Amino acid sequence: MRWPTASETLDKKSFDQRVLRSGCPHCRVKDVRPWGKSGGLPRYRCKACGKTFSALTGTPLARLHHKDRWSDHARSLIEGETLAQAAERCQIDASTAYRWRRRFLAAVNSKEPKSLSGIVEVDVTLFPESLKGRKRGLPRPARKRGSKANVDRALTEQTPVIVAHDRRGAMFDAVLSSLDVATLREALRDLIPPSADLCCDGGKEIVAYAKAAKLKVHVPLAYTKRMPDEPQFHIENVRAYQARLKEWMLRFRGVSTENLSLYLSWFRILETVSGYKSPAELIATVASLKPEGDKA
């Protein structure tokens, strides 16, 4: 099957619709007119400020080259390929593939839910701390290639990640600097309203946070099972999500802690956003264009 190229996905009609909807990216005035082409893309000129721009100005795709390979990169993201595989598929350098990946994921990272409702399952999972890519300010001496890691240190140096999931399918996750009530309150903020029912495994930090936020807490007798009198209160969904997340992470052979939040967003998008099943839809979203058929 041949996937559409970026030029086919981002046609002039889509460009015009975006420009008419958002106006000039410099002054937000909607009084604009066509102003030729540049790099194969139509350009526009604002009558108020006099500046020219394209429909990609101010979007993560601005100033990215090789537009004919964007669809290949979008397909790589959908299939969860490594940087080496993405670079080979798109015939670009690995550093370029890394930059493209950050640009694409930064655009759709803002799709986090504003709030969770109903029955909300909350749990904390741990990822090994990784200092990949860091050259300075290491908290420990760097290990030489091929040497063995300190087992005791590897067991204690873990990065906590909070995952919250409601029964509507809305998902939230965040990397925590430490596991305490203050950090949980800062990460979750007003995400869970007092009317919600919070289900957890009884961890003291989550329970303390819930009490401080005046939330109703439900702890199953055995957190791997349902409560006999109230079977709807369990954390099986969030536990299953964490299992799928860690299995998906294995392909990358260790993710840097610095980039962990990016990979969490990547997996959350693949799991919860049904609209990103084709490269065309993903490119349109990254370019701040509504996919075809979206009437909103």
QUIWOQUI-V947901 format. One record per backbone hydrogen bond with DSSP energy under -1.0 kcal/mol. CO is the residue of the C=O (numbers start at 0). NH is the residue of the N-H. If there is no record, write none. Layout:
BEGIN
CO & NH
CO & NH
END
This chain:
BEGIN
4 & 8
5 & 9
8 & 10
10 & 14
11 & 15
12 & 16
13 & 17
14 & 18
15 & 19
16 & 20
17 & 21
18 & 22
23 & 27
28 & 23
29 & 31
30 & 46
32 & 44
35 & 42
37 & 40
40 & 37
42 & 34
43 & 52
44 & 32
45 & 49
50 & 45
52 & 43
53 & 56
55 & 58
58 & 61
60 & 63
65 & 68
66 & 69
68 & 72
69 & 73
70 & 74
71 & 75
72 & 76
73 & 77
74 & 78
75 & 80
81 & 85
82 & 86
83 & 87
84 & 88
85 & 89
86 & 90
86 & 91
92 & 96
93 & 97
94 & 98
95 & 99
96 & 100
97 & 101
98 & 102
99 & 103
100 & 104
101 & 105
102 & 106
103 & 107
107 & 110
117 & 196
119 & 198
120 & 164
122 & 162
124 & 160
126 & 158
129 & 256
130 & 133
143 & 146
149 & 153
150 & 154
151 & 155
152 & 156
155 & 157
156 & 128
158 & 126
159 & 175
160 & 124
161 & 173
162 & 122
163 & 171
164 & 120
165 & 168
169 & 165
171 & 163
173 & 161
179 & 183
180 & 184
181 & 185
182 & 186
183 & 187
184 & 188
187 & 190
190 & 115
192 & 195
196 & 119
197 & 217
198 & 121
202 & 206
203 & 207
204 & 208
205 & 209
206 & 210
207 & 211
208 & 212
209 & 214
215 & 197
217 & 199
221 & 224
229 & 232
234 & 238
235 & 239
236 & 240
237 & 241
238 & 242
239 & 243
240 & 244
241 & 245
242 & 246
243 & 247
244 & 248
248 & 251
249 & 252
255 & 258
258 & 262
259 & 263
260 & 264
261 & 265
262 & 266
263 & 267
264 & 268
265 & 269
266 & 270
267 & 271
268 & 272
272 & 275
277 & 281
278 & 282
279 & 283
280 & 284
281 & 285
282 & 286
283 & 288
284 & 287
290 & 293
END
